[in-house]
Amino acid sequence: MTSTAISPVGSDSASPSTFRRLFGLLRIGMGLLLLASIITQITDQLWNDAFVATEYFGYFTIQSSLMNVVVLLVGGSLALRRSTDSQLLTGVRMSVLTYAVVTGVVYNALLRNVVSDGFIGVDWPNEVLHVWAPIFIALDWILSPGRPALAWKRLGVALIYPLAWVAYAVVRGTLTGFYTYPFLEPAQPGGYVTVIFYVLGIATFITGLAAAAIAASRLRPQVLTTEPVA
């Protein structure tokens, strides 16, 4: 079954509205703030002789935040020049949206009160990465104009990176003894059964977020497209 999304904003070549340009500037601002947060954390750790690149860049939060830096800067720049986002950009935005939201939820639900036995640096970058960026990215998806409807076949794409990352994190932890997050460590009560439980739970949550994002794009299409949406 196919459908056509109808738009109040016109074709790709039309000039973007003032509202879309505003979101373009906000995307760029959040992208730069995310980048500044990561740079601040790295600088702080280097200054205190606590930076280990393989560990720092192994975190899901950092990897997905770097993805969002790129998507926000690219998406913001395009929003200043074009009235609509492409299907490719929207599909990528949908995926990184789920990563941002799951980062915020998992951190605040499972990790915020966990006492770290390692270096504790300045606090504000952590809040940007785990609270303010996820909130902005979710609102950007809901409110920002110029988003085309997405096909349901894109649902599985959102799971490719998280599943690959989990496999990498568990294998790396098994080999080195360093686990990026406590819930991935089999030494916890319940062992690998508990790890699998958490992984399946997070994968289900990401799938649900992706489905909700796609449904929102189809129920409230914001652009006219001649491409069939399956």
Disulfide bonds with the S-S distance in Angstrom:
none
